[in-house]
Amino acid sequence: MTTEDRTRDGFADFVRAETAGLTRLAYLLTGDRHHAEDLVQVALARVAVRWERVADPHAYLRRVLCTQAASWWRWRRARPPERLDGVVPERPDPGDDAEVRLVLWAALARLTVRQRAVLVLRYYEDRTETETAALLGCRVGTVKSQTRHALRRLRVLAPELAELVGRSPQEVTSR
């Protein structure tokens, strides 16, 4: 970003451009639409305070979202689990299969916080292993192993996903 972009107007433009994508990311990390919106506000407030000093506000925002979501999950463990209402904060693609999304969402909700964050950053946000490691503050090897463990756990938790996408469960679990 240039020096001109580091003004109050530049921050306002940045917020308008990034809010929708950040809200989707936060929803995938938390599973709760309202908490996702709160999480985005906290992250944007932190960037606003440091706007002129943050070298890469995109990366900083995503890191704040991931760390705040992890803190929320730790706090939430003490409370009984809530049921998700299945409402996604964006319009579904008409070609999407709702059954696959629901089964996948239920399986993702049973992963650890780090495993879920790695999968969301790697596959939803299409980040490289290096970018994911930087955002999560860990090593690339950790991202690789967490991805491997998370995918293996998804295969165990939701073997029906393979059937829903037209593959046999043996084909998927043999990996």
MARVO-263609 format. One record per residue: residue number from 1; residue in one letter; x, y, z of N, C-alpha, C, O in turn. Coordinates in nm, 2 decimals. Atoms other than C-alpha are relative to their C-alpha. Example, Ala and Ser with C-alpha at 12.3 -4.5 7.8 and 13.67 -1.06 7.14 Angstrom:
(1, a, (0.09, -0.12, 0.00), (1.23, -0.45, 0.78), (0.09, 0.12, 0.00), (0.19, 0.12, 0.07));
(2, s, (-0.09, -0.11, 0.00), (1.37, -0.11, 0.71), (-0.08, 0.11, 0.08), (-0.03, 0.22, 0.09));
//
This chain:
(1, m, (0.08, -0.12, 0.00), (0.00, 0.00, 0.00), (0.09, 0.12, 0.00), (0.19, 0.13, 0.06));
(2, t, (-0.08, -0.13, 0.01), (0.12, 0.35, -0.08), (-0.03, 0.08, 0.12), (-0.12, 0.06, 0.20));
(3, t, (0.02, -0.09, -0.11), (0.15, 0.63, 0.17), (-0.14, 0.07, 0.00), (-0.20, 0.09, 0.10));
(4, e, (0.13, -0.06, 0.01), (-0.16, 0.79, 0.03), (-0.12, -0.09, 0.05), (-0.22, -0.04, 0.10));
(5, d, (0.10, 0.09, -0.04), (-0.36, 0.48, 0.11), (-0.01, -0.01, 0.15), (-0.10, -0.07, 0.21));
(6, r, (-0.01, 0.01, -0.15), (-0.26, 0.51, 0.48), (-0.08, 0.12, 0.07), (-0.04, 0.16, 0.18));
(7, t, (0.08, -0.11, -0.05), (-0.52, 0.79, 0.54), (-0.13, -0.06, 0.06), (-0.16, -0.18, 0.04));
(8, r, (0.13, 0.04, -0.05), (-0.86, 0.77, 0.71), (-0.09, -0.04, -0.11), (-0.16, -0.14, -0.10));
(9, d, (0.08, 0.04, 0.11), (-1.02, 0.76, 0.37), (0.05, -0.14, -0.06), (-0.03, -0.22, -0.10));
(10, g, (-0.06, 0.12, 0.04), (-0.78, 0.48, 0.27), (-0.05, -0.12, 0.08), (-0.08, -0.23, 0.03));
(11, f, (0.05, 0.10, -0.09), (-0.89, 0.28, 0.57), (-0.15, -0.03, -0.03), (-0.19, -0.15, -0.03));
(12, a, (0.14, 0.01, 0.03), (-1.26, 0.34, 0.49), (-0.02, -0.08, -0.13), (-0.10, -0.17, -0.13));
(13, d, (0.00, 0.07, 0.12), (-1.20, 0.21, 0.14), (0.04, -0.15, 0.02), (-0.02, -0.24, -0.03));
(14, f, (-0.05, 0.13, -0.03), (-1.01, -0.09, 0.27), (-0.11, -0.08, 0.07), (-0.14, -0.20, 0.04));
(15, v, (0.11, 0.07, -0.07), (-1.30, -0.18, 0.51), (-0.11, -0.03, -0.09), (-0.16, -0.15, -0.09));
(16, r, (0.11, 0.03, 0.09), (-1.56, -0.15, 0.24), (0.04, -0.12, -0.10), (-0.04, -0.20, -0.13));
(17, a, (-0.05, 0.10, 0.09), (-1.35, -0.38, 0.01), (0.01, -0.14, 0.07), (-0.01, -0.24, 0.01));
(18, e, (-0.04, 0.12, -0.06), (-1.26, -0.64, 0.27), (-0.11, -0.06, 0.09), (-0.10, -0.18, 0.13));
(19, t, (0.09, 0.05, -0.10), (-1.56, -0.68, 0.51), (-0.08, -0.12, -0.04), (-0.09, -0.22, 0.04));
(20, a, (0.07, 0.12, 0.04), (-1.76, -0.93, 0.31), (0.08, -0.13, 0.01), (0.04, -0.23, 0.06));
(21, g, (-0.09, 0.12, 0.00), (-1.47, -1.17, 0.26), (0.04, -0.04, 0.14), (0.05, -0.15, 0.17));
(22, l, (-0.04, 0.02, -0.14), (-1.36, -1.13, 0.62), (-0.11, -0.06, 0.08), (-0.09, -0.15, 0.17));
(23, t, (0.11, 0.06, -0.08), (-1.71, -1.21, 0.75), (-0.02, -0.14, -0.04), (-0.05, -0.22, 0.05));
(24, r, (0.01, 0.14, 0.04), (-1.72, -1.53, 0.54), (0.11, -0.08, 0.07), (0.08, -0.19, 0.12));
(25, l, (-0.11, 0.07, -0.07), (-1.38, -1.63, 0.68), (-0.03, -0.02, 0.15), (-0.01, -0.13, 0.20));
(26, a, (0.03, 0.01, -0.15), (-1.49, -1.55, 1.04), (-0.11, -0.10, 0.02), (-0.11, -0.17, 0.12));
(27, y, (0.11, 0.10, -0.02), (-1.81, -1.75, 0.99), (0.05, -0.14, -0.01), (0.01, -0.23, 0.07));
(28, l, (-0.06, 0.13, 0.02), (-1.61, -2.05, 0.87), (0.08, -0.04, 0.13), (0.09, -0.16, 0.16));
(29, l, (-0.08, 0.03, -0.11), (-1.38, -2.02, 1.17), (-0.08, -0.02, 0.13), (-0.05, -0.10, 0.22));
(30, t, (0.08, 0.01, -0.12), (-1.66, -1.98, 1.43), (-0.12, -0.08, 0.00), (-0.17, -0.14, 0.09));
(31, g, (0.12, 0.08, 0.02), (-1.97, -2.14, 1.29), (-0.12, 0.08, 0.05), (-0.23, 0.03, 0.06));
(32, d, (0.11, -0.08, -0.05), (-2.18, -1.85, 1.43), (0.00, 0.14, -0.07), (0.10, 0.21, -0.07));
(33, r, (0.00, -0.12, 0.08), (-2.29, -1.56, 1.21), (0.02, 0.12, 0.08), (0.10, 0.21, 0.04));
(34, h, (-0.01, -0.12, -0.09), (-2.33, -1.31, 1.49), (0.14, 0.02, 0.06), (0.20, 0.13, 0.06));
(35, h, (-0.14, 0.00, -0.06), (-2.00, -1.40, 1.65), (0.10, 0.04, -0.11), (0.20, 0.11, -0.09));
(36, a, (-0.09, -0.03, 0.12), (-1.83, -1.38, 1.30), (0.00, 0.15, -0.02), (0.10, 0.21, -0.04));
(37, e, (0.01, -0.15, 0.02), (-1.96, -1.02, 1.26), (0.08, 0.07, 0.11), (0.15, 0.17, 0.09));
(38, d, (-0.07, -0.06, -0.11), (-1.83, -0.93, 1.61), (0.15, -0.02, -0.02), (0.23, 0.07, 0.01));
(39, l, (-0.14, 0.03, 0.02), (-1.50, -1.10, 1.53), (0.07, 0.10, -0.10), (0.18, 0.15, -0.09));
(40, v, (-0.05, -0.09, 0.11), (-1.46, -0.89, 1.21), (0.02, 0.14, 0.06), (0.11, 0.21, 0.03));
(41, q, (-0.01, -0.13, -0.06), (-1.53, -0.57, 1.41), (0.12, 0.01, 0.09), (0.19, 0.12, 0.09));
(42, v, (-0.12, 0.00, -0.09), (-1.26, -0.66, 1.67), (0.12, 0.01, -0.09), (0.21, 0.09, -0.06));
(43, a, (-0.12, 0.00, 0.09), (-1.01, -0.73, 1.39), (0.02, 0.14, -0.07), (0.13, 0.19, -0.07));
(44, l, (-0.01, -0.13, 0.07), (-1.09, -0.41, 1.20), (0.04, 0.11, 0.10), (0.11, 0.21, 0.07));
(45, a, (-0.03, -0.09, -0.11), (-1.07, -0.21, 1.53), (0.15, 0.00, 0.02), (0.22, 0.10, 0.04));
(46, r, (-0.14, 0.02, -0.02), (-0.72, -0.35, 1.58), (0.08, 0.06, -0.11), (0.19, 0.12, -0.09));
(47, v, (-0.07, -0.06, 0.12), (-0.61, -0.26, 1.23), (-0.01, 0.15, 0.00), (0.08, 0.22, -0.04));
(48, a, (0.02, -0.15, 0.00), (-0.76, 0.09, 1.26), (0.10, 0.07, 0.09), (0.16, 0.17, 0.06));
(49, v, (-0.09, -0.06, -0.09), (-0.54, 0.16, 1.56), (0.14, 0.00, -0.05), (0.22, 0.10, -0.03));
(50, r, (-0.13, 0.01, 0.05), (-0.23, 0.05, 1.38), (0.01, 0.02, -0.15), (0.11, -0.01, -0.21));
(51, w, (0.01, -0.01, 0.14), (-0.33, 0.14, 1.03), (0.12, 0.06, -0.07), (0.16, 0.00, -0.18));
(52, e, (-0.11, -0.06, 0.06), (-0.03, 0.36, 0.95), (0.13, -0.08, 0.02), (0.23, -0.06, -0.05));
(53, r, (-0.12, 0.07, -0.03), (0.22, 0.11, 1.09), (0.00, -0.15, -0.05), (0.10, -0.21, -0.06));
(54, v, (0.01, 0.14, 0.04), (0.09, -0.23, 0.97), (0.05, -0.01, -0.14), (0.00, 0.05, -0.23));
(55, a, (-0.05, 0.02, 0.14), (0.29, -0.35, 0.67), (-0.10, -0.06, -0.09), (-0.11, -0.02, -0.21));
(56, d, (0.10, 0.07, 0.08), (0.03, -0.59, 0.54), (-0.13, -0.02, 0.07), (-0.14, -0.12, 0.15));
(57, p, (0.13, 0.01, -0.07), (-0.32, -0.52, 0.67), (-0.08, -0.13, -0.03), (-0.15, -0.17, 0.06));
(58, h, (0.08, 0.12, 0.03), (-0.47, -0.82, 0.49), (0.05, -0.12, 0.09), (-0.03, -0.19, 0.15));
(59, a, (-0.06, 0.11, -0.08), (-0.23, -1.07, 0.66), (-0.03, 0.03, 0.15), (-0.06, -0.07, 0.23));
(60, y, (0.02, -0.03, -0.14), (-0.27, -0.89, 1.00), (-0.14, -0.03, 0.04), (-0.17, -0.08, 0.14));
(61, l, (0.14, 0.02, -0.03), (-0.65, -0.90, 0.98), (-0.03, -0.15, 0.01), (-0.10, -0.19, 0.10));
(62, r, (0.03, 0.14, 0.00), (-0.65, -1.27, 0.90), (0.06, -0.07, 0.12), (0.01, -0.16, 0.18));
(63, r, (-0.06, 0.06, -0.12), (-0.41, -1.35, 1.18), (-0.08, 0.04, 0.13), (-0.10, -0.05, 0.21));
(64, v, (0.08, -0.04, -0.12), (-0.62, -1.15, 1.43), (-0.13, -0.08, 0.00), (-0.17, -0.13, 0.11));
(65, l, (0.12, 0.08, 0.00), (-0.93, -1.34, 1.31), (0.03, -0.14, 0.05), (-0.05, -0.20, 0.13));
(66, c, (-0.03, 0.14, -0.04), (-0.76, -1.68, 1.35), (0.03, -0.01, 0.15), (-0.02, -0.10, 0.22));
(67, t, (-0.04, 0.01, -0.14), (-0.62, -1.60, 1.70), (-0.12, 0.03, 0.09), (-0.14, -0.03, 0.19));
(68, q, (0.12, -0.03, -0.07), (-0.95, -1.44, 1.82), (-0.10, -0.12, 0.00), (-0.16, -0.15, 0.10));
(69, a, (0.09, 0.12, 0.01), (-1.15, -1.74, 1.69), (0.05, -0.11, 0.09), (-0.03, -0.18, 0.15));
(70, a, (-0.06, 0.11, -0.09), (-0.91, -1.98, 1.87), (-0.03, 0.03, 0.14), (-0.07, -0.06, 0.22));
(71, s, (0.03, -0.04, -0.14), (-0.96, -1.78, 2.19), (-0.15, -0.03, 0.03), (-0.18, -0.07, 0.14));
(72, w, (0.15, 0.02, -0.01), (-1.34, -1.80, 2.14), (-0.03, -0.14, 0.02), (-0.11, -0.18, 0.10));
(73, w, (0.03, 0.14, -0.01), (-1.33, -2.17, 2.09), (0.04, -0.06, 0.13), (-0.02, -0.14, 0.19));
(74, r, (-0.04, 0.04, -0.13), (-1.13, -2.22, 2.41), (-0.10, 0.04, 0.11), (-0.13, -0.04, 0.19));
(75, w, (0.10, -0.05, -0.10), (-1.38, -2.01, 2.60), (-0.13, -0.08, -0.01), (-0.19, -0.11, 0.09));
(76, r, (0.12, 0.07, 0.03), (-1.67, -2.19, 2.44), (-0.01, -0.14, 0.05), (-0.11, -0.20, 0.08));
(77, r, (-0.01, 0.14, -0.05), (-1.55, -2.53, 2.56), (-0.07, -0.02, 0.13), (-0.13, -0.13, 0.16));
(78, a, (0.07, 0.01, -0.13), (-1.69, -2.45, 2.90), (-0.15, 0.00, -0.01), (-0.22, -0.03, 0.09));
(79, r, (0.15, -0.01, 0.02), (-2.04, -2.39, 2.76), (-0.05, -0.12, -0.08), (0.03, -0.18, -0.16));
(80, p, (0.05, 0.11, 0.09), (-2.27, -2.66, 2.61), (-0.01, 0.05, -0.14), (-0.02, 0.17, -0.17));
(81, p, (0.00, -0.04, 0.15), (-2.26, -2.67, 2.23), (-0.14, 0.05, -0.04), (-0.24, 0.01, 0.00));
(82, e, (0.12, -0.06, 0.06), (-2.51, -2.46, 2.04), (-0.03, -0.07, -0.13), (0.06, -0.12, -0.20));
(83, r, (0.03, 0.06, 0.13), (-2.69, -2.59, 1.74), (0.00, 0.12, -0.10), (-0.04, 0.23, -0.08));
(84, l, (-0.01, -0.10, 0.11), (-2.62, -2.41, 1.41), (-0.13, 0.00, -0.07), (-0.19, -0.11, -0.09));
(85, d, (0.13, -0.01, 0.07), (-2.92, -2.28, 1.22), (0.01, -0.03, -0.15), (-0.09, -0.03, -0.22));
(86, g, (-0.03, 0.03, 0.14), (-2.76, -2.36, 0.89), (-0.01, 0.12, -0.10), (0.00, 0.10, -0.22));
(87, v, (0.01, -0.12, 0.08), (-2.80, -2.00, 0.76), (0.15, 0.05, -0.02), (0.22, 0.08, 0.07));
(88, v, (-0.14, -0.05, 0.04), (-2.48, -1.90, 0.57), (-0.01, 0.14, -0.03), (-0.11, 0.18, -0.10));
(89, p, (0.01, -0.14, 0.02), (-2.40, -1.53, 0.55), (0.02, 0.04, -0.15), (0.05, 0.16, -0.18));
(90, e, (-0.01, -0.03, 0.14), (-2.39, -1.55, 0.17), (-0.10, -0.09, -0.08), (-0.15, -0.19, -0.02));
(91, r, (0.09, 0.08, 0.07), (-2.62, -1.68, -0.10), (0.07, -0.12, -0.05), (0.18, -0.12, -0.10));
(92, p, (-0.06, 0.12, 0.05), (-2.55, -2.04, -0.19), (0.00, 0.00, -0.15), (-0.09, 0.05, -0.22));
(93, d, (-0.01, 0.02, 0.14), (-2.44, -2.12, -0.54), (-0.11, -0.10, -0.04), (-0.13, -0.20, 0.02));
(94, p, (0.11, 0.09, 0.04), (-2.74, -2.27, -0.72), (0.04, -0.14, -0.03), (-0.04, -0.24, -0.02));
(95, g, (-0.05, 0.14, 0.04), (-2.53, -2.57, -0.83), (0.05, -0.07, 0.12), (0.08, -0.19, 0.11));
(96, d, (-0.05, 0.07, -0.12), (-2.42, -2.65, -0.47), (-0.10, -0.10, 0.05), (-0.22, -0.09, 0.03));
(97, d, (0.09, 0.10, -0.06), (-2.56, -2.96, -0.31), (-0.01, 0.02, 0.15), (0.09, 0.01, 0.22));
(98, a, (0.02, -0.03, -0.14), (-2.71, -2.87, 0.02), (0.04, -0.11, 0.10), (0.09, -0.08, 0.21));
(99, e, (-0.03, 0.12, -0.09), (-2.67, -3.22, 0.17), (0.15, -0.01, 0.02), (0.20, -0.03, 0.13));
(100, v, (-0.15, 0.01, -0.01), (-2.29, -3.22, 0.10), (0.05, 0.11, 0.09), (0.13, 0.09, 0.18));
(101, r, (-0.05, -0.12, -0.08), (-2.25, -2.87, 0.26), (-0.04, -0.03, 0.15), (0.04, 0.00, 0.24));
(102, l, (0.04, 0.03, -0.14), (-2.45, -2.98, 0.57), (0.09, -0.11, 0.07), (0.13, -0.09, 0.18));
(103, v, (-0.08, 0.11, -0.06), (-2.25, -3.30, 0.62), (0.14, 0.05, 0.02), (0.21, 0.02, 0.12));
(104, l, (-0.13, -0.05, -0.02), (-1.92, -3.12, 0.56), (0.01, 0.10, 0.12), (0.10, 0.10, 0.19));
(105, w, (0.00, -0.10, -0.11), (-2.01, -2.84, 0.80), (0.00, -0.07, 0.13), (0.07, -0.03, 0.23));
(106, a, (0.00, 0.07, -0.12), (-2.10, -3.09, 1.07), (0.14, -0.07, 0.03), (0.18, -0.07, 0.15));
(107, a, (-0.13, 0.06, -0.02), (-1.77, -3.27, 1.02), (0.11, 0.11, 0.04), (0.19, 0.08, 0.13));
(108, l, (-0.09, -0.11, -0.03), (-1.57, -2.94, 1.02), (-0.02, 0.05, 0.14), (0.08, 0.08, 0.21));
(109, a, (0.02, -0.05, -0.14), (-1.73, -2.84, 1.35), (0.06, -0.10, 0.10), (0.08, -0.05, 0.22));
(110, r, (-0.06, 0.10, -0.09), (-1.58, -3.16, 1.51), (0.15, 0.00, -0.01), (0.21, -0.07, 0.07));
(111, l, (-0.15, -0.01, 0.01), (-1.22, -3.07, 1.41), (0.05, 0.09, 0.11), (-0.03, 0.17, 0.17));
(112, t, (-0.06, -0.09, -0.09), (-0.98, -2.90, 1.64), (0.00, 0.14, -0.06), (-0.01, 0.15, -0.18));
(113, v, (-0.01, -0.14, 0.05), (-0.95, -2.52, 1.61), (0.11, 0.02, -0.10), (0.08, 0.08, -0.21));
(114, r, (-0.11, -0.02, 0.10), (-0.61, -2.54, 1.44), (-0.03, -0.07, -0.13), (0.00, -0.02, -0.23));
(115, q, (0.03, 0.07, 0.12), (-0.72, -2.81, 1.20), (-0.10, 0.07, -0.09), (-0.09, 0.08, -0.21));
(116, r, (0.10, -0.08, 0.07), (-1.03, -2.61, 1.11), (0.06, 0.12, -0.07), (0.03, 0.15, -0.19));
(117, a, (-0.06, -0.12, 0.05), (-0.83, -2.29, 1.06), (0.09, -0.04, -0.12), (0.09, 0.04, -0.22));
(118, v, (-0.09, 0.04, 0.11), (-0.57, -2.47, 0.84), (-0.08, -0.04, -0.12), (-0.05, 0.01, -0.23));
(119, l, (0.08, 0.03, 0.11), (-0.84, -2.62, 0.62), (-0.07, 0.12, -0.06), (-0.08, 0.13, -0.19));
(120, v, (0.07, -0.12, 0.05), (-1.03, -2.30, 0.59), (0.10, 0.09, -0.08), (0.07, 0.14, -0.19));
(121, l, (-0.10, -0.09, 0.07), (-0.72, -2.10, 0.50), (0.06, -0.07, -0.13), (0.07, 0.00, -0.23));
(122, r, (-0.06, 0.07, 0.12), (-0.58, -2.36, 0.26), (-0.10, -0.02, -0.11), (-0.07, 0.00, -0.23));
(123, y, (0.09, 0.04, 0.10), (-0.89, -2.47, 0.08), (-0.11, 0.10, -0.03), (-0.15, 0.11, -0.15));
(124, y, (0.10, -0.10, 0.03), (-1.15, -2.20, 0.12), (0.06, 0.13, -0.05), (0.01, 0.19, -0.15));
(125, e, (-0.07, -0.13, 0.04), (-0.92, -1.90, 0.10), (0.11, -0.03, -0.11), (0.17, 0.07, -0.16));
(126, d, (-0.09, 0.04, 0.10), (-0.69, -2.09, -0.14), (0.14, 0.06, 0.03), (0.21, 0.11, -0.06));
(127, r, (-0.14, -0.05, -0.04), (-0.37, -1.99, 0.05), (0.10, -0.11, -0.01), (0.07, -0.23, -0.01));
(128, t, (-0.11, 0.10, 0.01), (-0.04, -2.16, 0.01), (0.04, -0.04, 0.14), (-0.01, 0.02, 0.24));
(129, e, (-0.04, 0.04, -0.13), (0.12, -2.35, 0.29), (0.08, 0.11, 0.07), (0.07, 0.12, 0.19));
(130, t, (-0.09, -0.11, -0.06), (0.37, -2.06, 0.35), (-0.09, 0.11, 0.05), (-0.07, 0.16, 0.16));
(131, e, (0.09, -0.11, -0.05), (0.09, -1.80, 0.37), (-0.08, -0.05, 0.12), (-0.10, 0.03, 0.21));
(132, t, (0.07, 0.05, -0.11), (-0.11, -2.02, 0.60), (0.08, 0.00, 0.12), (0.04, 0.03, 0.23));
(133, a, (-0.09, 0.00, -0.12), (0.19, -2.07, 0.83), (0.02, 0.14, 0.05), (0.02, 0.16, 0.17));
(134, a, (-0.02, -0.14, -0.05), (0.25, -1.70, 0.84), (-0.12, 0.06, 0.07), (-0.11, 0.12, 0.17));
(135, l, (0.12, -0.05, -0.06), (-0.11, -1.62, 0.92), (-0.03, -0.07, 0.14), (-0.08, 0.00, 0.23));
(136, l, (0.03, 0.07, -0.13), (-0.13, -1.88, 1.20), (0.12, 0.01, 0.09), (0.11, -0.03, 0.21));
(137, g, (-0.12, -0.02, -0.08), (0.22, -1.80, 1.33), (0.06, -0.14, 0.04), (0.11, -0.16, 0.15));
(138, c, (-0.07, 0.13, -0.02), (0.36, -2.15, 1.29), (0.09, -0.04, -0.12), (0.10, 0.04, -0.21));
(139, r, (-0.08, 0.05, 0.11), (0.59, -2.35, 1.06), (-0.07, -0.06, -0.11), (-0.19, -0.11, -0.09));
(140, v, (0.07, 0.06, 0.11), (0.51, -2.48, 0.72), (-0.02, -0.15, 0.03), (-0.12, -0.20, -0.01));
(141, g, (0.01, 0.14, -0.03), (0.57, -2.83, 0.84), (-0.12, -0.03, 0.09), (-0.19, -0.13, 0.08));
(142, t, (0.12, 0.02, -0.09), (0.30, -2.78, 1.11), (-0.13, 0.01, -0.09), (-0.22, -0.06, -0.07));
(143, v, (0.11, -0.01, 0.09), (0.06, -2.66, 0.84), (-0.02, -0.13, -0.08), (-0.14, -0.18, -0.10));
(144, k, (0.02, 0.12, 0.08), (0.13, -2.97, 0.63), (-0.05, -0.12, 0.09), (-0.14, -0.19, 0.05));
(145, s, (0.04, 0.11, -0.08), (0.09, -3.21, 0.92), (-0.15, 0.02, 0.05), (-0.22, -0.07, 0.06));
(146, q, (0.14, -0.03, -0.04), (-0.23, -3.03, 1.05), (-0.10, -0.03, -0.12), (-0.21, -0.08, -0.09));
(147, t, (0.08, 0.02, 0.11), (-0.37, -3.05, 0.70), (-0.02, -0.15, -0.02), (-0.14, -0.20, -0.04));
(148, r, (0.00, 0.14, 0.02), (-0.29, -3.42, 0.67), (-0.09, -0.06, 0.11), (-0.18, -0.15, 0.08));
(149, h, (0.08, 0.06, -0.11), (-0.44, -3.50, 1.02), (-0.15, 0.04, -0.02), (-0.24, -0.04, 0.01));
(150, a, (0.14, -0.05, 0.01), (-0.75, -3.28, 0.95), (-0.08, -0.08, -0.11), (-0.19, -0.12, -0.09));
(151, l, (0.06, 0.07, 0.11), (-0.82, -3.45, 0.61), (-0.03, -0.15, 0.04), (-0.13, -0.20, 0.01));
(152, r, (0.01, 0.14, -0.05), (-0.77, -3.80, 0.77), (-0.12, 0.00, 0.10), (-0.20, -0.09, 0.09));
(153, r, (0.11, -0.01, -0.09), (-1.01, -3.70, 1.05), (-0.13, 0.02, -0.07), (-0.23, -0.04, -0.02));
(154, l, (0.12, -0.02, 0.07), (-1.27, -3.57, 0.81), (-0.05, -0.13, -0.07), (-0.16, -0.16, -0.07));
(155, r, (0.04, 0.13, 0.07), (-1.26, -3.91, 0.62), (-0.06, -0.09, 0.11), (-0.15, -0.17, 0.07));
(156, v, (0.06, 0.08, -0.10), (-1.33, -4.08, 0.95), (-0.13, 0.05, 0.05), (-0.23, -0.03, 0.07));
(157, l, (0.12, -0.06, -0.05), (-1.59, -3.84, 1.08), (-0.12, 0.00, -0.10), (-0.23, -0.01, -0.06));
(158, a, (0.11, -0.02, 0.10), (-1.78, -3.81, 0.75), (0.03, -0.09, -0.12), (0.05, -0.03, -0.23));
(159, p, (-0.02, 0.08, 0.12), (-1.73, -4.11, 0.52), (-0.11, 0.02, -0.10), (-0.09, -0.01, -0.22));
(160, e, (0.11, -0.02, 0.09), (-2.07, -4.03, 0.37), (0.03, 0.12, -0.10), (-0.03, 0.13, -0.20));
(161, l, (-0.04, -0.11, 0.09), (-1.90, -3.72, 0.21), (0.05, -0.06, -0.13), (0.02, -0.01, -0.24));
(162, a, (-0.05, 0.07, 0.13), (-1.73, -3.96, -0.04), (-0.12, -0.04, -0.08), (-0.11, -0.03, -0.20));
(163, e, (0.11, 0.05, 0.07), (-2.06, -4.11, -0.13), (-0.08, 0.12, -0.07), (-0.13, 0.11, -0.18));
(164, l, (0.08, -0.11, 0.05), (-2.23, -3.77, -0.17), (0.07, 0.07, -0.12), (0.00, 0.13, -0.20));
(165, v, (-0.07, -0.06, 0.12), (-1.96, -3.65, -0.42), (0.03, -0.11, -0.11), (0.11, -0.08, -0.20));
(166, g, (-0.01, 0.10, 0.11), (-1.98, -3.98, -0.62), (0.12, -0.09, 0.01), (0.17, -0.14, -0.09));
(167, r, (-0.12, 0.09, -0.01), (-1.68, -4.18, -0.48), (-0.04, -0.10, 0.11), (-0.12, -0.07, 0.20));
(168, s, (0.03, 0.10, -0.10), (-1.68, -4.49, -0.27), (0.08, 0.03, 0.12), (0.19, 0.09, 0.11));
(169, p, (-0.08, -0.03, -0.12), (-1.57, -4.46, 0.09), (0.14, -0.07, 0.01), (0.23, -0.01, 0.06));
(170, q, (-0.13, 0.07, 0.00), (-1.29, -4.72, 0.04), (0.10, 0.08, -0.09), (0.22, 0.08, -0.06));
(171, e, (-0.09, -0.08, 0.08), (-1.15, -4.50, -0.24), (0.06, 0.12, 0.07), (0.17, 0.16, 0.05));
(172, v, (-0.04, -0.12, -0.07), (-1.13, -4.20, -0.01), (0.09, -0.04, 0.12), (0.19, 0.02, 0.15));
(173, t, (-0.07, 0.03, -0.12), (-1.01, -4.38, 0.31), (0.13, -0.07, -0.03), (0.22, -0.09, 0.06));
(174, s, (-0.13, 0.07, 0.04), (-0.73, -4.57, 0.12), (0.11, 0.09, -0.02), (0.22, 0.05, -0.05));
(175, r, (-0.11, -0.10, 0.02), (-0.53, -4.25, 0.09), (0.09, 0.01, 0.11), (0.18, 0.09, 0.11));
//
